[in-house]
Amino acid sequence: MLFIQLIRRTFLTGLPAAALSLLLLQTAQAQEFIWAPQLPVGSALPPISAQDQTGTLRSLQDITGEKGLVLVMSRSFDWCPYCIAQLQRLVEAAPQFQAMGINVATMTYDPVATLAGAVEEHGVKFPLLFDENVKHVNAMGIRNMQYEPGQRAYGIPYPGIFLIDAQGVIRAKFAEEDYKLRPEFSLVMEEAKKL
């Protein structure tokens, strides 16, 4: 719609093509990256039913703390160095969240055995959830669509963080357009203080 308005303005004002190109580029750059667009702040997170690193089936209700949950959606703790680094930072930040009454959990497409290995290697003391058949990533609308079934990365999400209150309502979302960049947990903590 905006593009059509710009074209009309070009014909009406005689704006040179170079100026139009610059205007379109600025418009494209001004568009804000929105992670999990199907789940705006204020909406309920879809139900969770997933095995953790011990094989225990977990729900959103039983992983949520008294005041809420920080749910980190990651690509893989097996092969993604950015996810592994983020997990290590989360291990350090988790006690601060838990002291606030907010639990911490992650979700990946990694099978239970891989998650159990990550727990042992990184000293994790919170649930790592296995998104079997990528049903949760699909329900959240965050699956990276560039991978097809059969490819190693099929089922990975665009990574990001949900801050959820005790009723399962999304109170904040944190993500970067570039999967190599991950939001600082200090930003999540500032929002968590409001719960």
C-alpha positions in Angstrom: 0.0 0.0 0.0 2.8 2.4 0.9 4.7 1.5 -2.3 1.6 2.4 -4.4 1.3 5.7 -2.6 4.9 6.4 -3.3 4.5 5.6 -7.0 1.4 7.9 -7.2 3.4 10.7 -5.5 6.2 10.2 -8.0 3.9 10.7 -11.0 2.1 13.6 -9.3 5.3 15.5 -8.2 7.7 14.3 -11.0 10.1 12.9 -8.4 13.2 11.6 -10.1 13.8 7.9 -10.2 16.9 8.1 -8.0 15.0 10.0 -5.4 12.2 7.4 -5.5 14.8 4.6 -5.1 16.2 6.3 -2.0 12.8 6.9 -0.6 11.9 3.2 -1.0 15.2 2.1 0.6 14.5 4.3 3.6 11.0 2.9 3.9 12.2 -0.7 3.8 14.9 0.1 6.4 12.3 1.8 8.6 10.2 -1.4 8.8 10.8 -2.8 12.3 11.7 -6.5 12.7 8.9 -8.3 14.4 9.6 -11.7 15.9 6.7 -14.1 16.4 4.3 -11.8 14.7 1.4 -14.2 15.3 1.9 -13.9 19.0 1.8 -10.2 20.0 2.5 -9.0 23.5 -0.7 -9.5 25.5 -1.7 -12.7 23.8 -1.5 -16.2 25.4 1.4 -18.5 24.6 0.1 -21.7 22.9 -0.1 -24.7 25.2 3.2 -26.6 25.8 3.5 -30.4 26.1 7.1 -31.4 25.6 9.6 -33.7 27.1 12.5 -32.2 29.1 16.1 -33.5 29.3 15.0 -36.3 31.6 12.2 -37.5 29.3 9.5 -36.1 31.6 6.5 -34.6 29.9 6.2 -30.9 30.9 3.4 -28.4 30.5 3.5 -24.6 30.5 1.8 -24.6 33.9 4.4 -26.8 35.6 7.5 -24.9 34.2 6.1 -21.4 35.1 7.2 -19.8 38.3 5.1 -17.9 40.8 5.5 -14.7 38.7 6.2 -16.1 35.3 8.6 -17.7 32.9 11.5 -16.8 30.6 11.2 -19.2 27.6 14.2 -19.1 25.3 13.5 -20.5 21.8 16.8 -21.8 20.4 18.1 -23.5 17.2 20.3 -26.3 18.7 22.5 -27.0 21.6 24.3 -29.6 19.5 25.7 -27.6 16.5 24.8 -23.9 16.9 27.6 -22.0 18.7 25.4 -18.9 19.2 22.7 -21.0 21.0 25.3 -22.7 23.1 26.8 -19.3 24.1 23.3 -18.0 24.9 22.6 -21.1 27.0 25.8 -20.5 29.0 24.7 -16.9 29.7 21.3 -18.2 30.7 22.8 -20.6 33.2 24.5 -17.6 34.8 21.3 -15.4 34.8 18.8 -18.1 35.9 19.3 -17.7 39.6 18.5 -14.0 39.4 15.3 -14.8 37.5 14.4 -17.5 40.0 15.0 -15.2 42.9 12.3 -13.0 41.4 9.8 -15.9 41.2 10.4 -16.3 37.5 11.4 -19.7 36.1 13.6 -20.3 33.1 13.3 -22.9 30.3 14.5 -23.4 26.8 13.1 -25.2 23.8 14.9 -26.7 20.7 14.4 -29.4 18.2 17.2 -31.3 19.9 16.2 -34.8 21.1 16.2 -35.7 24.8 19.6 -37.3 24.7 21.2 -34.2 23.2 19.5 -32.0 25.8 20.7 -34.3 28.6 24.3 -33.9 27.3 23.9 -30.1 27.3 22.7 -30.2 30.9 25.8 -32.2 31.9 28.2 -30.1 29.9 26.9 -26.7 30.9 25.6 -27.3 34.4 22.0 -26.5 33.5 19.5 -26.6 36.4 16.3 -25.7 34.5 14.1 -27.5 31.9 15.4 -27.9 28.3 12.4 -28.9 26.2 12.4 -31.1 23.1 10.0 -29.7 20.4 9.1 -33.1 18.9 7.9 -32.8 15.3 8.4 -29.0 15.7 4.8 -28.6 16.8 5.5 -25.8 19.2 7.7 -23.8 16.8 5.0 -24.1 14.1 2.2 -23.1 16.6 4.2 -20.0 17.5 4.8 -19.1 13.9 8.6 -18.8 14.3 9.9 -21.8 12.2 12.7 -20.8 9.9 11.1 -21.7 6.5 14.3 -21.9 4.5 14.9 -25.5 5.5 12.9 -28.5 4.1 12.1 -31.8 5.8 15.2 -34.1 5.7 17.6 -31.2 6.1 19.6 -31.1 9.4 18.2 -27.6 10.3 14.6 -28.4 9.4 12.5 -27.3 12.4 14.7 -24.7 13.9 13.0 -21.5 15.0 14.0 -17.9 14.4 15.5 -17.7 17.9 14.1 -15.4 20.5 12.8 -15.0 24.1 9.3 -14.9 25.5 8.7 -13.3 28.9 5.4 -14.8 30.1 3.4 -14.0 33.2 2.0 -16.5 35.7 -1.2 -16.8 33.6 0.6 -17.7 30.4 0.3 -14.3 28.8 3.2 -12.9 26.8 4.4 -9.7 28.5 7.5 -9.1 26.3 9.4 -10.5 23.4 13.1 -10.2 22.6 14.8 -11.2 19.4 17.2 -9.9 16.7 16.8 -10.3 13.0 20.3 -11.7 12.7 20.4 -15.1 14.4 24.0 -14.5 15.4 22.9 -11.7 17.7 21.1 -12.6 20.9 19.4 -10.2 23.3 21.1 -9.6 26.6 19.4 -11.2 29.6 19.8 -7.9 31.5 17.1 -6.4 29.1 14.8 -9.4 29.9 15.4 -8.9 33.6 14.4 -5.2 33.4 11.0 -6.2 32.0 10.7 -9.2 34.4 10.9 -6.7 37.3 7.5 -5.4 36.1 5.7 -8.7 36.6 
